Amino acid sequence: MNTPTAFHFLLKQVREEHGMTQVDAAKHMKIARQTYLDLEYGKTRPRLDTLITLSTLFNKNISYFTGERPSLDSFDVGLWLKRTPMPN
């Protein structure tokens, strides 16, 4: 996972994009306001259930919050070329 700084920046950004206050977000997540503030200020790291709730609330993949990006490291170009029909 990225640093808490990156997570809390993304959390604040997506909350503001949805026009929510911190209190609104906490209420939607059914958590205490202070718990939400701790997440957004980077004082605590989110648990998996929290990431799932955030993902649902803001209609984002969990990977948006964790900073994970797809990688081509394991992509086999040779195998892909063998399976891809060549144009006539």
Contacts in CASP RR format, 6 or more apart in sequence:
PFRMAT RR
TARGET T0000
AUTHOR 0000-0000-0000
METHOD contacts of the structure
MODEL  1
MNTPTAFHFLLKQVREEHGMTQVDAAKHMKIARQTYLDLEYGKTRPRLDT
LITLSTLFNKNISYFTGERPSLDSFDVGLWLKRTPMPN
1 7 0 8 1.000
1 45 0 8 1.000
1 66 0 8 1.000
1 67 0 8 1.000
2 66 0 8 1.000
2 67 0 8 1.000
4 42 0 8 1.000
4 43 0 8 1.000
4 44 0 8 1.000
4 45 0 8 1.000
5 42 0 8 1.000
6 67 0 8 1.000
7 39 0 8 1.000
7 42 0 8 1.000
7 45 0 8 1.000
7 46 0 8 1.000
7 65 0 8 1.000
7 66 0 8 1.000
8 39 0 8 1.000
8 40 0 8 1.000
8 41 0 8 1.000
8 42 0 8 1.000
10 64 0 8 1.000
10 65 0 8 1.000
10 67 0 8 1.000
11 39 0 8 1.000
11 40 0 8 1.000
11 54 0 8 1.000
11 65 0 8 1.000
12 40 0 8 1.000
14 58 0 8 1.000
14 60 0 8 1.000
14 64 0 8 1.000
15 22 0 8 1.000
15 25 0 8 1.000
15 40 0 8 1.000
15 58 0 8 1.000
18 58 0 8 1.000
20 28 0 8 1.000
22 33 0 8 1.000
22 36 0 8 1.000
22 37 0 8 1.000
22 40 0 8 1.000
23 33 0 8 1.000
25 36 0 8 1.000
25 57 0 8 1.000
26 32 0 8 1.000
26 33 0 8 1.000
26 35 0 8 1.000
26 36 0 8 1.000
26 37 0 8 1.000
28 57 0 8 1.000
29 36 0 8 1.000
29 50 0 8 1.000
29 53 0 8 1.000
29 54 0 8 1.000
29 57 0 8 1.000
31 50 0 8 1.000
35 44 0 8 1.000
37 43 0 8 1.000
38 44 0 8 1.000
39 46 0 8 1.000
39 50 0 8 1.000
46 54 0 8 1.000
46 65 0 8 1.000
51 62 0 8 1.000
51 65 0 8 1.000
51 66 0 8 1.000
52 62 0 8 1.000
54 60 0 8 1.000
54 65 0 8 1.000
55 61 0 8 1.000
55 62 0 8 1.000
55 64 0 8 1.000
55 65 0 8 1.000
63 69 0 8 1.000
END
